[in-house]
Structure formats: C-alpha cells, structure tokens
Amino acid sequence: MNSVIESDNLIIRRTEQTDIGFVTEAENHPENSMFVSQWTEKEHLQALQDEAVLHLTIETKLNKKRVGYLIIAGINNPNKNIELKRIVIVDKGLGYGKETIQLIKNLIFKQYNAHRLWLDVKLNNIRARTLYQAAGFKEEGILRECLFNQANQEYESLAIMSILRSEYFQVEAVIFDMDGVIIDSEPIYYQVNLEIFNQLGINLTETEYQKYVGITDTDMWNQLKATYQLPQTIQQLLEFQVRQNRELLSTYPFEPISGVVQLLNRLKHNRIKIGLASSSPLHLIETVLEKCNIRNYFDVIVSSEQVANGKPAPDIYLLAAKQLAVNPGRCWAIEDSTNGVKAAKAAGMSCIGYVNPNSYNQDLKLADQVVEHFDQIIF
C-alpha cells in the first residue's frame, strides 16, 4: 500500500484506480451528497494523475476497511497555500473525521511545509464546521449564495476556513543557537582550539573533537583536564581560550549564514518573539551579533554562563523561555548539534535541526524537522 501518513487507528494512502467505485459511492450517499459535489469516475481518475493533487483513501489499520476519502489540491502552490478540497467519511460517529483532520494537518504542515491550509464548507453543514473549528480552523468569511443547488432549486453559501502554520505549531517564540546556526563559526573555533590544544600537548583528532560541539567550554575543559591530566585550573584554561578567541574574532569579518536575516525578518513581521541560547560566553555572543548587525532582532539573549548546566541539559532553553515569558511547549529551537537538539527537546520544545556541513556530521534525528536551508523554515 502506498501509505502517506498513519496513526494508531487509521492509514491514509494514495487512492488507486480500484478505489474509485468506493469513492463515487461514498460521495453519492444521501448523508454526504447534500454537502459535497459529485464527480464522475473520469474526473476522479484525472485527479489521480494530477501532480498538484493528492487523492487519498482512508482505511482502518486493524482490518484495512475503507472508511472515507479526501482530496487535497495545490500541493505545489508557490504561496504554500494548500486546499483541503474534499473529505468524506462513510462510517460516522466513530471519531474518524477528527482523527483524519489531525493527520492531514500533520501531513500538510510537516511534510509539505505549508503556510496555510484552507477549505470551504457549506454554511448549513454544522457538523463539519464544528469539527474544523475544534481542530483550530478559523472562519475567514462567507461566500454568499455562490452555489446553486439543483435539487432544492436554491442558492447556498460557503464558509471559508483556514489554519496557519504558526497556529498549527502554536509558535509564540523561536530560540536560535548561535554557533553553526547564525554564523558558521565551528571551523574558526576548531582552528583556535587546535592551536590551544597543541600548546597544551593535547592530541585530538577532528573526529574526537566532534563530541565537544554544542557543549559549554567549561564542560569541554573539565573533560579534557581529566583525560590529559592538565595542570592548569579550569579558570586558567578558560581565560587563555577567551584571549585567543578575542584576538582572532576581533578581525574576522562575520556574516550571518544565508537565509538567517530573512527568517528573522519574517518572525518579526509575524510578531513571534525571538531568543538566542548559546553555549558561547556572553561577550562573544554580543561581539558576533553586533558584527552581523542583527542584535536588535533578539528579545532575549542567554549564555551558558547564566545557567548551572550547559547543553545537552535543558537549563539554557528553560531560562530563555522564562525570560521571553513563553511556555516552553510553544517555543521552537533551531539547532545544528546533537547536544543542542537534546537540550531543546529536554526543555519540552519543538526543534528544527539545521544541517551545517561544517558542524562535523551531527546526529539530528531527535529534531522535529531537519532542514538544509533556512528558506525551508516557514513560520
């Protein structure tokens, strides 16, 4: 079966030619025909071939019984506005409609990265309108007497309803990591740290260095001091590292990673709060943001210096959410490292994993969404 999405109870798969008889029978049933238009078999078969349309059949997972179908149009819409054109449930009163709507929202916003999912519904279809409202759809307006009902010889009105991506994800704040997300800094830090390691007699391969990406400098030096029996104190090692970093970074022409500024502008436009939660020390964060001319975008900046435990512990994200006055469950984090993703998820946040080729092949499988470019992120 060509499954598209599924839950514990239902499978939604691509409609096949052998399903068309079931589809036409379902939409012609008296309980459904008053609310949906009737297509011919030819029209349904044409929809199966249309690249802009998803013609899907709903069936139970337990016994593969077909319980409905749906049609989604505009999946390649350049404005990322996708239409739920039709949904018909045969076995009513069992919760299949509610479950299907949730699955469709997951499909459209997570897999197709839509900005808006919309539909029209007959004004007298109170059951459907109530279902959509409970699922988070907002009524945008009424198309007055736009359909002529041949059976009743009267005009009918349609309600236009939609749900936006930000409403689906319940996004109130987006919290950025800095290194490897806002700036491509990991190669720079690696070279600086490599020089420090050489001076201290630490022989560390690039592969061994990868496990320190995304954690605090304090945690890194604690581990290295224990492994290599370094005579310096942690404070001395940190101060030496800060001096080396300042010397190099003071002359380095930092630029934000491509797409970052555009994303920040979209978030501001959509009135979504913006935070930053970085393992770097505060002085370095401020230097980078000022050099990139993006300091004014951030409502809150939190450094690992301000919390007891660095990433992968959730402390830094919990503090950022607290300062933003937003429930962690309504925050999204953007991270490029394994430890960063773990920290965000441990804080109860959703997380986007950004694949930065210079962040040493980080494992981002725990992220809710993985992207390679910032234009793939839509809020």
C-alpha positions as CSV (number, residue, x, y, z in Angstrom):
1,M,0.0,0.0,0.0
2,N,1.2,3.5,-0.8
3,S,0.8,4.9,2.7
4,V,1.1,8.7,3.0
5,I,0.5,9.1,6.7
6,E,-0.9,7.0,9.5
7,S,-2.0,6.9,13.2
8,D,-2.6,4.1,15.6
9,N,-6.1,3.6,14.1
10,L,-6.0,4.9,10.5
11,I,-4.0,4.7,7.4
12,I,-4.2,7.4,4.8
13,R,-2.9,6.2,1.4
14,R,-3.0,7.3,-2.2
15,T,-6.2,6.3,-3.9
16,E,-5.8,3.7,-6.5
17,Q,-7.9,3.1,-9.6
18,T,-9.6,0.1,-7.9
19,D,-10.9,2.5,-5.1
20,I,-12.8,4.8,-7.5
21,G,-16.0,2.8,-7.2
22,F,-15.9,3.1,-3.4
23,V,-15.2,6.9,-3.8
24,T,-18.1,7.6,-6.0
25,E,-20.5,5.5,-3.9
26,A,-19.4,7.4,-0.8
27,E,-19.9,10.9,-2.2
28,N,-23.3,9.9,-3.7
29,H,-24.6,8.5,-0.4
30,P,-27.6,10.6,0.8
31,E,-25.7,11.6,4.0
32,N,-22.9,13.0,2.0
33,S,-24.3,14.2,-1.3
34,M,-26.0,17.2,0.2
35,F,-22.7,18.6,1.4
36,V,-20.1,17.6,-1.4
37,S,-20.2,17.9,-5.1
38,Q,-20.4,14.7,-7.2
39,W,-17.6,13.9,-9.6
40,T,-17.7,11.4,-12.4
41,E,-15.3,8.4,-12.3
42,K,-13.4,10.2,-15.1
43,E,-12.9,13.3,-13.0
44,H,-11.6,11.2,-10.1
45,L,-9.2,9.3,-12.4
46,Q,-7.9,12.5,-13.8
47,A,-7.2,13.8,-10.2
48,L,-5.1,10.6,-9.6
49,Q,-2.8,11.8,-12.4
50,D,-2.6,15.5,-11.4
51,E,0.7,16.3,-9.7
52,A,-0.9,19.2,-7.9
53,V,-3.5,17.0,-6.2
54,L,-3.4,14.3,-3.5
55,H,-6.3,12.0,-3.9
56,L,-6.3,9.8,-0.7
57,T,-8.2,6.9,0.7
58,I,-8.8,6.5,4.4
59,E,-8.9,3.0,5.9
60,T,-8.7,1.3,9.3
61,K,-5.3,0.0,10.4
62,L,-6.8,-3.1,12.0
63,N,-8.8,-4.6,9.1
64,K,-8.0,-2.3,6.2
65,K,-11.6,-1.3,5.8
66,R,-12.1,1.8,3.7
67,V,-13.9,4.4,5.7
68,G,-13.6,7.5,3.6
69,Y,-11.5,9.5,1.1
70,L,-10.2,13.1,0.7
71,I,-8.8,15.4,-1.9
72,I,-6.0,17.9,-1.3
73,A,-5.3,20.5,-4.0
74,G,-2.5,22.9,-4.6
75,I,0.4,21.0,-3.0
76,N,2.8,22.8,-5.4
77,N,1.3,26.2,-4.8
78,P,4.1,28.8,-4.8
79,N,2.5,30.7,-2.0
80,K,2.3,27.5,0.1
81,N,-1.5,27.8,0.4
82,I,-2.9,24.3,0.2
83,E,-6.6,23.5,-0.1
84,L,-8.5,20.6,1.6
85,K,-10.8,20.3,-1.3
86,R,-13.0,17.5,0.0
87,I,-13.3,15.0,2.8
88,V,-15.9,12.3,3.0
89,I,-16.3,9.9,5.9
90,V,-18.5,6.9,5.4
91,D,-18.6,5.4,9.0
92,K,-19.7,8.4,11.0
93,G,-19.8,8.8,14.8
94,L,-16.6,6.8,15.4
95,G,-14.1,9.7,15.5
96,Y,-12.6,9.0,12.1
97,G,-13.2,12.6,10.9
98,K,-11.5,14.2,13.8
99,E,-8.5,11.8,13.5
100,T,-8.3,12.3,9.8
101,I,-8.2,16.1,10.1
102,Q,-5.3,15.9,12.6
103,L,-3.4,13.6,10.3
104,I,-4.0,15.9,7.4
105,K,-2.7,18.9,9.4
106,N,0.4,16.9,10.3
107,L,1.0,16.0,6.6
108,I,0.4,19.4,5.2
109,F,2.5,21.4,7.7
110,K,5.2,19.0,8.5
111,Q,5.8,17.2,5.2
112,Y,4.7,19.8,2.7
113,N,5.8,22.8,4.8
114,A,2.6,24.7,4.0
115,H,1.9,28.3,5.3
116,R,-1.9,28.0,5.2
117,L,-4.3,25.1,4.9
118,W,-7.8,26.2,3.8
119,L,-11.2,24.8,2.8
120,D,-14.7,25.8,2.1
121,V,-17.8,24.2,3.7
122,K,-21.5,24.7,3.2
123,L,-22.9,27.1,5.7
124,N,-25.6,24.5,6.7
125,N,-23.0,21.8,7.4
126,I,-22.9,22.5,11.1
127,R,-21.3,19.2,12.0
128,A,-18.3,19.8,9.7
129,R,-17.9,23.4,10.7
130,T,-17.9,22.4,14.4
131,L,-15.3,19.8,13.6
132,Y,-13.0,22.2,11.8
133,Q,-13.3,24.9,14.5
134,A,-12.4,22.3,17.1
135,A,-9.3,21.4,15.0
136,G,-8.1,25.0,15.1
137,F,-9.5,26.4,11.8
138,K,-10.6,30.0,11.8
139,E,-13.6,31.2,9.8
140,E,-12.4,33.9,7.4
141,G,-15.7,34.9,5.8
142,I,-18.8,33.8,3.9
143,L,-19.2,33.4,0.1
144,R,-22.9,34.4,0.0
145,E,-25.2,32.3,-2.2
146,C,-22.4,31.2,-4.5
147,L,-23.6,27.7,-5.2
148,F,-26.9,26.7,-6.9
149,N,-28.5,23.5,-5.5
150,Q,-30.3,21.9,-8.4
151,A,-32.2,19.5,-6.1
152,N,-33.6,22.3,-3.9
153,Q,-33.6,24.9,-6.6
154,E,-31.9,27.4,-4.3
155,Y,-28.6,29.2,-3.8
156,E,-26.3,28.1,-0.9
157,S,-23.5,29.9,0.9
158,L,-20.0,28.7,1.7
159,A,-17.9,29.5,4.8
160,I,-14.1,29.9,4.1
161,M,-12.0,28.5,6.9
162,S,-8.2,28.2,7.3
163,I,-5.4,27.4,9.8
164,L,-2.0,29.0,9.5
165,R,1.3,27.2,10.1
166,S,2.0,29.3,13.2
167,E,-1.4,28.4,14.6
168,Y,-0.8,24.7,13.9
169,F,2.6,24.7,15.6
170,Q,1.4,27.2,18.3
171,V,4.6,29.1,17.8
172,E,5.0,32.1,20.2
173,A,8.8,32.2,20.2
174,V,11.7,30.9,18.2
175,I,15.1,30.5,20.0
176,F,18.3,30.3,18.0
177,D,21.5,28.6,18.8
178,M,24.4,30.9,17.6
179,D,27.4,28.9,16.6
180,G,26.7,26.9,13.4
181,V,23.2,28.4,13.1
182,I,23.5,32.1,13.0
183,I,27.2,32.1,12.0
184,D,29.4,29.4,10.5
185,S,31.8,29.6,13.4
186,E,32.7,26.0,14.1
187,P,35.6,25.9,11.6
188,I,37.0,29.1,13.2
189,Y,36.7,27.7,16.8
190,Y,38.2,24.4,15.7
191,Q,41.3,26.2,14.4
192,V,41.6,28.3,17.5
193,N,41.1,25.4,19.8
194,L,43.5,23.2,17.8
195,E,46.2,25.8,18.4
196,I,45.4,25.8,22.1
197,F,45.4,22.0,22.2
198,N,48.8,21.9,20.5
199,Q,50.3,24.4,23.0
200,L,48.9,22.2,25.9
201,G,50.2,18.9,24.4
202,I,46.6,17.6,23.6
203,N,46.5,15.4,20.5
204,L,42.8,15.5,19.5
205,T,41.6,14.3,16.1
206,E,38.8,16.1,14.3
207,T,36.6,13.1,14.9
208,E,37.3,13.2,18.6
209,Y,36.7,17.0,18.6
210,Q,33.1,16.5,17.3
211,K,31.7,15.4,20.7
212,Y,32.5,18.8,22.1
213,V,30.5,20.7,19.5
214,G,27.4,22.3,21.2
215,I,28.6,21.9,24.8
216,T,30.0,24.7,27.0
217,D,33.7,25.5,27.1
218,T,33.7,24.7,30.8
219,D,32.3,21.2,30.2
220,M,34.9,20.7,27.4
221,W,37.8,21.7,29.6
222,N,36.6,19.7,32.5
223,Q,36.6,16.6,30.3
224,L,40.0,17.4,28.7
225,K,41.6,18.2,32.0
226,A,40.6,14.9,33.4
227,T,41.6,12.9,30.3
228,Y,45.0,14.6,29.8
229,Q,45.8,15.5,33.4
230,L,46.3,19.2,32.6
231,P,48.0,21.1,35.4
232,Q,46.1,24.4,34.7
233,T,42.9,25.2,36.5
234,I,39.6,25.3,34.6
235,Q,39.6,29.1,35.1
236,Q,43.1,29.5,33.6
237,L,42.2,27.3,30.6
238,L,39.0,29.4,30.0
239,E,40.8,32.7,30.3
240,F,43.5,31.5,27.8
241,Q,40.8,30.4,25.4
242,V,39.0,33.7,25.7
243,R,42.2,35.7,24.9
244,Q,42.9,33.5,21.9
245,N,39.3,33.8,20.6
246,R,39.2,37.6,21.1
247,E,42.4,38.1,19.2
248,L,41.1,36.2,16.1
249,L,37.5,37.2,16.2
250,S,38.3,40.9,16.5
251,T,39.5,40.9,12.9
252,Y,37.2,38.2,11.5
253,P,34.5,39.6,9.1
254,F,31.5,37.7,10.4
255,E,28.4,37.4,8.3
256,P,25.1,35.6,9.1
257,I,24.6,32.3,7.4
258,S,22.5,32.7,4.2
259,G,18.8,33.0,5.0
260,V,19.1,33.9,8.6
261,V,18.3,37.6,8.3
262,Q,15.3,36.8,6.1
263,L,14.0,34.4,8.7
264,L,14.5,37.0,11.4
265,N,12.5,39.5,9.4
266,R,9.7,37.0,8.9
267,L,9.5,36.3,12.6
268,K,9.4,40.0,13.4
269,H,6.7,40.5,10.8
270,N,4.6,37.7,12.3
271,R,5.1,39.0,15.8
272,I,6.9,35.9,17.0
273,K,9.3,36.5,19.9
274,I,13.0,35.8,19.2
275,G,15.5,34.5,21.6
276,L,19.1,33.2,21.5
277,A,20.5,30.4,23.7
278,S,24.2,29.8,23.1
279,S,26.9,27.8,24.8
280,S,29.3,30.7,24.0
281,P,30.2,33.3,26.6
282,L,28.1,36.5,26.6
283,H,30.9,38.8,25.5
284,L,31.4,36.6,22.4
285,I,27.7,36.5,21.7
286,E,27.4,40.3,21.8
287,T,30.5,40.7,19.5
288,V,29.1,38.3,16.9
289,L,25.6,39.9,16.9
290,E,27.0,43.4,16.6
291,K,29.4,42.5,13.8
292,C,26.5,40.8,12.0
293,N,24.2,43.9,12.7
294,I,21.4,41.7,14.0
295,R,21.5,42.4,17.7
296,N,18.2,44.4,17.6
297,Y,16.2,41.3,16.4
298,F,16.6,39.4,19.7
299,D,14.2,40.0,22.6
300,V,16.3,37.8,24.9
301,I,19.9,36.5,24.9
302,V,21.0,33.8,27.2
303,S,24.6,32.4,27.6
304,S,25.6,29.1,29.2
305,E,27.4,31.3,31.7
306,Q,24.0,32.1,33.2
307,V,22.9,28.5,34.0
308,A,24.1,25.7,36.2
309,N,24.2,23.1,33.4
310,G,25.0,23.6,29.8
311,K,23.7,21.7,26.8
312,P,22.5,18.9,26.5
313,A,20.8,19.8,29.8
314,P,17.7,21.9,29.2
315,D,18.7,24.8,31.6
316,I,19.6,27.3,28.9
317,Y,16.4,26.9,27.0
318,L,14.2,26.9,30.1
319,L,15.8,30.2,31.1
320,A,15.3,31.7,27.6
321,A,11.6,30.7,27.6
322,K,11.2,32.2,31.1
323,Q,12.8,35.5,30.1
324,L,10.6,35.5,27.0
325,A,7.5,34.8,29.2
326,V,6.5,31.9,26.9
327,N,5.6,28.4,27.8
328,P,8.4,26.1,26.5
329,G,5.8,24.0,24.7
330,R,5.1,27.0,22.5
331,C,8.7,27.6,21.6
332,W,10.7,26.3,18.7
333,A,14.5,26.0,18.9
334,I,16.9,25.9,15.9
335,E,20.0,23.8,16.5
336,D,22.8,22.4,14.5
337,S,24.3,20.0,17.1
338,T,23.3,16.7,18.7
339,N,23.7,18.3,22.2
340,G,21.7,21.3,21.3
341,V,18.8,19.3,19.9
342,K,18.8,17.2,23.1
343,A,18.7,20.3,25.2
344,A,15.8,21.8,23.4
345,K,13.8,18.5,23.5
346,A,14.6,18.1,27.2
347,A,13.1,21.6,27.7
348,G,9.8,20.4,26.2
349,M,10.3,22.5,23.0
350,S,10.0,21.5,19.3
351,C,13.2,21.7,17.5
352,I,14.4,22.3,13.9
353,G,17.7,20.6,13.1
354,Y,19.9,22.7,10.7
355,V,22.3,20.6,8.7
356,N,25.5,22.7,8.7
357,P,28.2,20.8,6.7
358,N,30.9,22.5,8.9
359,S,29.4,21.2,12.2
360,Y,31.0,17.8,11.9
361,N,28.2,15.5,10.8
362,Q,25.9,15.9,13.9
363,D,23.1,13.5,14.7
364,L,19.9,15.5,14.4
365,K,17.4,12.6,14.3
366,L,15.7,13.8,17.5
367,A,14.7,17.0,15.8
368,D,11.1,17.5,14.8
369,Q,12.2,18.8,11.4
370,V,15.6,18.8,9.6
371,V,16.4,21.4,7.1
372,E,19.5,22.2,4.9
373,H,18.5,25.8,4.1
374,F,16.7,28.5,6.2
375,D,14.2,29.1,3.4
376,Q,12.8,25.7,4.3
377,I,11.6,27.1,7.6
378,I,8.2,28.6,7.5
379,F,6.6,30.3,10.4
